[in-house]
Amino acid sequence: MKMETIPLATATTERPVEPVQRIKLTRREWLKGTGVLFGTLAVTSILAGFAPSHAWALEMTSLDTHQGHVLLALVKRIYPHQSLDDAVYALVVKDLDKKAVADKQLRSTLAKGVRRLDAVAGGDWSRRGIAQQDKDVAALAGSPFFDAVRSTAVVSLYSNPLAYAHFGYGGSDGDGGYLHKGFNNLSWLPDPPAPLSGPVPSDN
């Protein structure tokens, strides 16, 4: 299965894992709003087996660091999964950032939405309590900001090999299918009742 990744910091035996890679940015890039998201994979995360390090970093070219953190927190409340690593949620922010580069209206919508959330919180919304964040998200439902984030997140988050690995879903296997590759090996779903399973396919 082909895995989608984001840039990861590397570790050596001589020194501990660096929290982020050093990313050189010009003054113009900072003025344009370039930011960086970074974090670490949980020690028990299944994704740790696909990464050279437990630390990850993601550079943004349209959103600034604060906007990235707020959007990351927002996506986690729209589609909450307690054990899903932030590195997977960060891929949603990556796609929002990419879209915002080409769409000035979207960039403005995202910026205004983040400012609105911060205003409600009286500061950094990403640090707000989860219960209060959920109320804030419910109040946003139906707004252009909410719809822009949700519509991107539902694709970026769930059509994502990293999420597949987390949930135990094998993804598609091309036109050949699963007849000889464990077609009924669905560890991520409960077994259906025998009467509803239907006949077992065969080559004959």
Backbone torsions as a table, in degrees:
resi	resn	phi	psi	omega
1	MET	NA	128.5	-179.9
2	LYS	-75.1	127.7	-176.4
3	MET	-101.6	138.5	173.6
4	GLU	-92.7	134.9	-177.3
5	THR	-129.5	165.6	169.9
6	ILE	-119.4	159.8	-177.1
7	PRO	-55.8	135.7	-178.4
8	LEU	-122.0	139.9	172.6
9	ALA	-70.6	154.9	-178.6
10	THR	-112.9	156.7	-179.2
11	ALA	-120.9	151.7	174.9
12	THR	-126.0	169.7	179.7
13	THR	-75.6	-18.0	-177.3
14	GLU	-81.6	-22.7	-176.8
15	ARG	-148.1	158.3	-179.0
16	PRO	-70.0	169.3	179.9
17	VAL	-62.1	131.7	175.4
18	GLU	-77.6	142.7	-178.2
19	PRO	-66.4	-34.7	177.7
20	VAL	-147.8	159.0	171.7
21	GLN	-76.0	153.2	175.4
22	ARG	-77.4	122.2	-179.1
23	ILE	-116.7	117.7	-177.7
24	LYS	-79.2	125.8	-179.6
25	LEU	-127.0	136.3	177.3
26	THR	-79.8	165.1	179.0
27	ARG	-60.7	-37.6	179.4
28	ARG	-62.1	-40.9	-179.9
29	GLU	-63.6	-39.3	177.7
30	TRP	-65.4	-40.9	179.4
31	LEU	-65.8	-30.3	177.8
32	LYS	-73.3	-13.9	176.9
33	GLY	104.5	16.6	-179.9
34	THR	-62.0	137.4	179.7
35	GLY	-140.4	177.2	-178.4
36	VAL	-137.4	134.7	169.9
37	LEU	-107.1	142.1	176.8
38	PHE	-148.9	160.3	179.8
39	GLY	-175.1	-168.2	179.4
40	THR	-132.7	148.0	174.9
41	LEU	-77.7	144.5	175.7
42	ALA	-64.0	144.2	-178.5
43	VAL	-57.8	-35.3	-177.5
44	THR	-88.8	0.9	-176.4
45	SER	-66.2	136.2	175.8
46	ILE	-65.3	-23.3	-179.2
47	LEU	-70.7	-19.8	-179.1
48	ALA	-60.6	-26.1	179.5
49	GLY	-72.7	-15.4	-179.2
50	PHE	-102.1	-2.6	-174.1
51	ALA	-115.8	144.5	177.5
52	PRO	-73.1	-13.0	-178.6
53	SER	-152.6	159.9	176.0
54	HIS	-80.6	-11.3	-179.9
55	ALA	-96.7	142.4	178.1
56	TRP	-135.8	155.2	178.7
57	ALA	-144.8	141.8	-178.2
58	LEU	-132.5	120.6	178.8
59	GLU	-88.5	138.7	176.9
60	MET	-115.0	147.1	-176.9
61	THR	-110.9	-12.0	179.7
62	SER	-118.9	-43.4	-179.3
63	LEU	-86.6	149.9	173.9
64	ASP	-90.1	174.3	-174.1
65	THR	-60.7	-43.8	-179.2
66	HIS	-63.3	-44.8	178.1
67	GLN	-59.5	-40.5	178.6
68	GLY	-61.2	-43.0	-179.9
69	HIS	-65.2	-41.6	-179.7
70	VAL	-67.1	-42.7	178.9
71	LEU	-65.2	-37.9	176.7
72	LEU	-60.9	-45.9	179.1
73	ALA	-63.9	-37.1	180.0
74	LEU	-65.5	-46.3	179.7
75	VAL	-60.9	-37.1	179.9
76	LYS	-66.0	-26.4	177.8
77	ARG	-88.4	-27.9	176.7
78	ILE	-72.1	-42.1	178.8
79	TYR	-126.4	76.2	-175.2
80	PRO	-77.2	129.5	171.9
81	HIS	-137.9	110.8	-169.2
82	GLN	-56.9	-37.8	-174.4
83	SER	-101.7	3.9	179.9
84	LEU	-78.4	128.0	-175.8
85	ASP	-66.1	147.8	175.8
86	ASP	-59.2	-27.0	-180.0
87	ALA	-59.5	-33.1	178.3
88	VAL	-75.4	-44.1	176.6
89	TYR	-61.1	-31.7	-179.2
90	ALA	-63.3	-25.6	178.1
91	LEU	-65.5	-28.3	174.9
92	VAL	-67.1	-45.0	178.1
93	VAL	-61.7	-38.2	177.9
94	LYS	-59.0	-44.6	-179.6
95	ASP	-70.4	-37.2	175.6
96	LEU	-62.7	-41.9	178.8
97	ASP	-62.4	-42.9	-179.9
98	LYS	-63.2	-42.3	178.9
99	LYS	-66.5	-38.0	-177.7
100	ALA	-66.5	-26.7	177.4
101	VAL	-62.4	-40.5	-176.0
102	ALA	-92.4	-13.6	-174.5
103	ASP	-126.9	99.8	-178.1
104	LYS	-63.5	-34.1	179.3
105	GLN	-64.6	-42.2	177.7
106	LEU	-64.6	-41.8	179.4
107	ARG	-59.8	-41.5	178.6
108	SER	-66.2	-40.9	179.4
109	THR	-61.9	-43.3	179.6
110	LEU	-66.0	-43.5	-179.6
111	ALA	-62.8	-44.0	179.6
112	LYS	-66.1	-37.7	179.5
113	GLY	-64.5	-41.4	178.2
114	VAL	-64.8	-42.7	178.7
115	ARG	-62.5	-37.7	178.9
116	ARG	-63.7	-44.5	179.2
117	LEU	-64.2	-42.5	178.5
118	ASP	-63.1	-37.3	179.7
119	ALA	-65.5	-40.9	178.5
120	VAL	-63.5	-39.3	-178.0
121	ALA	-81.0	-15.6	-175.6
122	GLY	70.6	28.4	-178.0
123	GLY	160.9	-145.1	-177.9
124	ASP	-74.5	109.4	-176.3
125	TRP	-64.8	-28.4	-177.9
126	SER	-65.9	-16.9	179.1
127	ARG	-96.3	2.1	-178.7
128	ARG	-71.9	151.4	178.4
129	GLY	-60.5	148.2	-175.7
130	ILE	-60.2	-43.6	-179.3
131	ALA	-59.7	-41.5	179.4
132	GLN	-72.6	-37.1	176.1
133	GLN	-58.7	-41.9	-179.5
134	ASP	-62.5	-37.8	176.5
135	LYS	-65.7	-40.5	179.4
136	ASP	-64.6	-40.5	179.7
137	VAL	-64.8	-41.6	178.4
138	ALA	-60.6	-37.0	179.4
139	ALA	-70.4	-23.7	-179.9
140	LEU	-82.1	-19.9	-172.8
141	ALA	-51.2	130.7	179.5
142	GLY	92.2	-10.8	178.3
143	SER	-78.7	155.4	177.9
144	PRO	-56.5	-36.8	179.0
145	PHE	-63.8	-50.3	179.8
146	PHE	-60.4	-46.2	-177.6
147	ASP	-64.4	-36.9	179.4
148	ALA	-64.7	-43.0	-180.0
149	VAL	-71.0	-45.9	-177.3
150	ARG	-62.8	-45.2	-176.2
151	SER	-66.3	-32.0	175.8
152	THR	-76.5	-41.3	-175.9
153	ALA	-64.4	-39.7	-175.2
154	VAL	-64.4	-27.7	177.3
155	VAL	-87.9	-50.8	-176.1
156	SER	-62.8	-36.0	-174.8
157	LEU	-79.2	-39.9	-172.2
158	TYR	-102.8	-15.4	171.3
159	SER	-100.2	60.8	-167.6
160	ASN	-144.7	117.8	-178.6
161	PRO	-56.6	-30.2	177.7
162	LEU	-67.0	-40.3	176.2
163	ALA	-68.0	-38.2	176.9
164	TYR	-56.3	-45.1	-179.0
165	ALA	-62.9	-39.9	-179.5
166	HIS	-65.0	-44.3	-175.9
167	PHE	-85.1	-7.0	179.6
168	GLY	80.3	22.1	178.7
169	TYR	-95.9	128.7	-175.3
170	GLY	-77.5	-12.3	-178.0
171	GLY	76.1	-179.3	179.9
172	SER	-71.8	157.1	-179.7
173	ASP	-122.9	28.5	178.7
174	GLY	76.5	-168.3	-176.0
175	ASP	-71.5	-18.5	-177.1
176	GLY	-70.9	-25.8	179.3
177	GLY	74.9	-163.9	-171.5
178	TYR	-118.2	13.6	-173.7
179	LEU	-53.6	-41.0	-179.1
180	HIS	-111.0	18.3	-177.2
181	LYS	-130.4	32.9	178.6
182	GLY	76.9	53.9	-176.2
183	PHE	-59.4	-25.3	-178.2
184	ASN	-104.7	18.2	-179.7
185	ASN	-90.2	76.0	-176.9
186	LEU	-111.1	78.2	-177.6
187	SER	-66.2	-17.5	-177.7
188	TRP	-88.8	-2.5	177.3
189	LEU	-128.6	149.5	175.3
190	PRO	-70.3	152.5	177.6
191	ASP	-67.7	134.7	178.2
192	PRO	-75.5	160.0	175.1
193	PRO	-59.3	143.5	-176.6
194	ALA	-53.2	-43.5	-178.9
195	PRO	-62.0	-22.4	-177.5
196	LEU	-97.0	-2.2	-175.8
197	SER	-75.8	-28.2	-178.5
198	GLY	78.8	175.4	-179.0
199	PRO	-70.6	149.5	176.9
200	VAL	-79.2	124.6	-178.5
201	PRO	-67.1	153.6	177.8
202	SER	-145.2	170.8	179.5
203	ASP	-79.7	-13.6	-176.1
204	ASN	-82.6	NA	NA
